[in-house]
Amino acid sequence: MKKLFGFLTFLLISFFSYGQDGPKIEFKQETINYGEVVKGEDDGVRFFEFTNTGNAPLIITDVKSSCGCTVPTKPSEPIMPGKSDKIIVKYNMNPGPISKTITVESNAVNKLNGVVPLRIKGTVIVK
């Protein structure tokens, strides 16, 4: 009986450990605040930096913006474990408030379905 209990405990621990294997994405920040920026003085480019904290290559499959005024660019190559990269975001600097979402799709096991919502906010003014 002790052997069976020990074996079942080992299987249970192995099962939960197995669920943690794979690529993991950790962003330095998930929201970028542009603050108050002046149109023509700021190019609208910002970076979301992230690290693969998992033990398998991280693949960013898609990056989408909530509107056409924000253009995100994803890494084209897999990010190896322990390595970092960035998602480049360019806002077109239309005057007014900024409140946009960038959706990152990946094979990360630490995010629900590998999806991470990123946000940009701020205000663009004209001098």
N, C-alpha and C positions, 0 to 999 in steps of 0.2 A: 504494500500500500504506500509506503514511504517513497519507493522508487517511482510509482505512478504519479504521486503528488509532485515530486521533484521534477519529473519529466513535463508534466502539465504546466508548472510554473515556468520552466525554461522555455516552453513553446509560447506561452503568453508574453513573456519578456521579449522574445525574439520577434513576435508578431508586431508589438508596439515599436520596437527598434526599427524594424523593416519599414514601417510607415513614415519614418523620418528621413529615409534616404532619398537623395535626389537633389536637384538644383533648388536653391532658395534665393529669393531676391529681397534685399534690404536697401531701401532708399535713405539717403542722408536726410531728406525732407520730402514730404509728399504734397506740400503747398509752397508755392513761391509767391511772395508778395512783391509786386513791382513798386508798390508805394505810389507816390504821385510823380509821374514822369512827363516830360515835355516832348510833344511830337516834334520830330526833326532833330532832337538832341539825343535820343535813345533809339537804338536799332531794333529793340524789342526781342532780342535773342537772350534766352536763359537756358540753364542746364539743370536737369534732374540727374544727380549722380547716384549710382547704385553699386552694390557689391554682390557677387554670388557667394553667399555664405554656406552653400550646400556642398555636396561631394560629387556632383555630376555637372556637365556643361549646361549652362542656362541659355535658352534660346528665346529671344524676343520675337514672337511670330507676327505681331501687328501692333501698331500704335495709331489710335484714332483721336481726332479732336471733335469736340461738340459743335464746332462750326468751321466754316472755311476761312475765317480770319486768323486762325491759329494753325501753323504748319509744324507738326512734330516730325522728327527724323530719328529712326531707330538704328541701333548697331546692326551691321550686316553679318557679322560673324558670331558664333557662339562665345559666351563668356565663360572661361574656365573657372573651376572652384578657386576661391580666394582672390580672384581678379575683379577689377572694377571697370565700369564704363559709364556712359551717360546717354540720356535722351535729350536731344536738342529741340527746343521749342522756339518758334519765331512768331510773335504776335504782330499783326499789321499796323498797330498803333493808331487805330481809329479813336478819335477823341471821345471821352466818356469813361464810364466804369468798365473794368475788366473783371469778368467772372466766367471762366471757362474750365472745362474738364477735359483732360487727356486720358484716354483709357489705354492701358498697357496690357497686352495679352502675351502670356509666356507659358513655359512648361514648369514654372515654379510650384513646388509642392507645399509651400508654406502660405500660399494665398488661395482663397476659394476659386476654383477653376483656373488658377494661374493669372487672375485678373487683378490689376491694381489701378484704382482711379487716382490720378494726380490732378492738382488744381493750380490755376494761376489767378491772381486777383490784383487789383490796384485801380488806378485812375490815370488816364491820359488827358493832359491839358494842352491847350494851344496858347503860346505866348503872344 
